[in-house]
Amino acid sequence: MTKYILCLFVLLASCANDHILEPPDYDTPSSDPVWVESSAKGSSQKLAISKAWRNAMLQFIKQNMSGDLYARNVGRINGFVIENWRSYAIGDPEMPQIIQRYHNRKVRIRAHIRGEIIYDVQRQLH
């Protein structure tokens, strides 16, 4: 009886794995946090910092996504980043590591970004 139950359990476990969907074949970079330097202009320091965050995320996405896929979906990627940039920023988004202080409407920051943004953007596109 024990062998029968064990055999049934193994059979059910193997059948359960048949329904797991595998992710599509695209580049799967590490989901570790990354540092990206970026600059932006804005009429205020707060606006310039938020634009620099978004620019850093777009720069990271462009570097880690195939050029053809990025070129076909630039508008959708920009929209996704504009809507969700705060959830992928590590630390306080309004207080990043500032490399060049706000001067002449320009700021340069070092942004700490969650690497999983690539997965979420690619999931959004498919």
PEFENRA-V184831 format. One record per residue. N is the residue number from 0. RES is the residue in three letters. NEAR is the number of other ideal C-beta (glycine too) atoms within 10 Angstrom. Layout:
BEGIN
N,RES,NEAR / N,RES,NEAR
END
This chain:
BEGIN
0,MET,5 / 1,THR,6 / 2,LYS,7 / 3,TYR,8 / 4,ILE,9 / 5,LEU,10 / 6,CYS,10 / 7,LEU,10 / 8,PHE,10 / 9,VAL,10 / 10,LEU,10 / 11,LEU,9 / 12,ALA,9 / 13,SER,9 / 14,CYS,9 / 15,ALA,9 / 16,ASN,7 / 17,ASP,6 / 18,HIS,6 / 19,ILE,6 / 20,LEU,5 / 21,GLU,5 / 22,PRO,10 / 23,PRO,9 / 24,ASP,6 / 25,TYR,15 / 26,ASP,10 / 27,THR,12 / 28,PRO,16 / 29,SER,10 / 30,SER,12 / 31,ASP,8 / 32,PRO,13 / 33,VAL,19 / 34,TRP,12 / 35,VAL,18 / 36,GLU,15 / 37,SER,22 / 38,SER,15 / 39,ALA,19 / 40,LYS,13 / 41,GLY,16 / 42,SER,8 / 43,SER,10 / 44,GLN,15 / 45,LYS,12 / 46,LEU,15 / 47,ALA,20 / 48,ILE,21 / 49,SER,20 / 50,LYS,18 / 51,ALA,26 / 52,TRP,25 / 53,ARG,19 / 54,ASN,19 / 55,ALA,27 / 56,MET,26 / 57,LEU,22 / 58,GLN,15 / 59,PHE,23 / 60,ILE,19 / 61,LYS,13 / 62,GLN,12 / 63,ASN,18 / 64,MET,20 / 65,SER,11 / 66,GLY,8 / 67,ASP,8 / 68,LEU,15 / 69,TYR,17 / 70,ALA,10 / 71,ARG,12 / 72,ASN,17 / 73,VAL,11 / 74,GLY,8 / 75,ARG,12 / 76,ILE,21 / 77,ASN,13 / 78,GLY,12 / 79,PHE,19 / 80,VAL,20 / 81,ILE,12 / 82,GLU,9 / 83,ASN,15 / 84,TRP,21 / 85,ARG,11 / 86,SER,10 / 87,TYR,23 / 88,ALA,21 / 89,ILE,13 / 90,GLY,11 / 91,ASP,7 / 92,PRO,15 / 93,GLU,12 / 94,MET,9 / 95,PRO,21 / 96,GLN,12 / 97,ILE,14 / 98,ILE,13 / 99,GLN,11 / 100,ARG,9 / 101,TYR,17 / 102,HIS,9 / 103,ASN,6 / 104,ARG,13 / 105,LYS,14 / 106,VAL,24 / 107,ARG,17 / 108,ILE,23 / 109,ARG,14 / 110,ALA,26 / 111,HIS,17 / 112,ILE,22 / 113,ARG,18 / 114,GLY,15 / 115,GLU,14 / 116,ILE,24 / 117,ILE,24 / 118,TYR,15 / 119,ASP,14 / 120,VAL,23 / 121,GLN,21 / 122,ARG,11 / 123,GLN,13 / 124,LEU,15 / 125,HIS,8
END
